[in-house]
Amino acid sequence: MSAPKTTLLQAPKRRIHPAWIVAAVAFLALVGAAGFRAAPGVLMVPLQNEFGWSTTVLSAAVSINLVLFGLTAPFAAALMERFGIRAVTSVALVLIGAGSALTVLVNQSWQILLTWGLLIGLGTGSMALVFAATIANTWFARSRGLVIGILTAGSAAGQLVFLPFIALLAQDPGWRQASLLIAAGALAVVPLVLKFLKNSPADVGALPYGAEVQGAEVQSPEVQSPEESEPRTAGGPVTSGAPGVAAAPDGNMPGGNEPGGNAAVRALQVLKRASKVRTFWALVAGFAICGATTNGLIGTHFIPSAHDHGMAETTAAGLLAVVGIFDIVGTIASGWLTDRFNPRILLAVYYQFRGIGLLVLPLLLSATVQPSMIVFVVIYGLDWVATVPPTAAICRQVFGADGSVVFGWVFAAHQFGAAAAALAAGAVRDATGQYSYAWFAAAAMCTIAAVISATIRRDAGRRDAVPVPA
């Protein structure tokens, strides 16, 4: 007797799948939220000139921002699960707009710690790269790496859009008008988010993009390389994929996505489980160095360092805008590569090339832009956040249903590294009168990150599952 035939039903075909509409709005939201990421390096010198504040004081404000930027991320991921992506994103954009607008009223150094540090830090943290991972994991069953790459490029596009205008406004009429531009950019996106950014495919009666439905079960046809195939135990596959963590009967991680649960408890439970996995700490170490060598050093101190060598601030800002252009290309390309190649090898290559660039940077800085500097900004732009898609992919492969929140914690390490580097580089500049030691130290750290990434276990996620209390 032949086995009964199973009919495979495809999700209803639409001209444009709603997942792409959500991704487009998410991209615009990231662009609007990215204005402040371009601001500290440009506004630092005007603020010093007006108020006489030291580089260390302003670096401290940036460091608080970066710490909150990172620390908020895992809780924001859990809050998105609890209250929805749309609500959390809207509140985050309002916080960024409020913090930027209130900055025009500051006249004491502690006030910049509240606006740049607290308000904008909480807002940008809720719009961190974990937002891109949440959108991809919620709305897409296929091409997740590419989607994360495109959304991550939204932050780069924001820098590209805002940076030249911020630099021009900071010179004439002044830095206050530049701050208001940042506020306007963040608030302008809120109506689009409220209208079009749906929380899940179920809200519009659809399946995730690329998903197929067989009976009542949604199948996710994401292709994995042999090294990344589904982990198995003696009893069969572990759907979640987290080594040392048994899957719940529904296929989720223990204590997984529970819409009615406490978001803070959820985030902390995920951290407890992830901290038992060696791969988590490898990703944390590498991403901390990633943050130190991007947002912490280049993003915060490249323009002041170029100014030390006689380069005009608008010229240096233009070079960072070029970084933003090639960041878009590099991040999307990295997403495409992540869908096809081993993400740990990609990470090792990205970190090593970044280290080489930082090693030669002190030799390239001068009062005028030389061809060698153009080569540097192009290569550094391609590499800027190319690390995000492979890092998010490893989180998803190893931690399954907890992947987005785990990536939030890994991103927190990214921002802690950025905060430490921003503060340390400012202190180095005040103590030595130059940034050279900071660039050389960052180059050495990149080599360490490359080694750590290359040695992430190939069989991560394949050990026998042992239940871990939530």
Secondary structure, 3 states (H helix, E strand, C coil): CCCCCCCCEECCCCCCCHHHHHHHHHHHHHHHHHHHHHHHHHHHHHHHHHHCCCHHHHHHHHHHHHHHHHHHHHHHHHHHHHHCHHHHHHHHHHHHHHHHHHHHHCCCHHHHHHHHHHHHHHHHHHCCHHHHHHHHHHHECCCHHHHHHHHHHHHHHHHHHHHHHHHHHHHCCCHHHHHHHHHHHHHHCHHHHHHHCCCCHHHHCCCCECCEEECCEEECCCCCCHHHCCCEECCEECCCCCCCCCCCCCCCCCCCCCCCCCHHHHHHHHHHHHCCCHHHHHHHHHHHHHHHHHHHCHHHHHHHHHHHCCCCHHHHHHHHHHHHHHHHHHHHHHHHHHCCCCHHHHHHHHHHHHHHHHHHHHHHCCCCCCHHHHHHHHHHHHHCCCCHHHHHHHHHHHHHHHHHHHHHHHHHHHHHHHHHHHHHHHHHHHHHCCCHHHHHHHHHHHHHHHHHHHCCCCCCCCCCCCCCCC
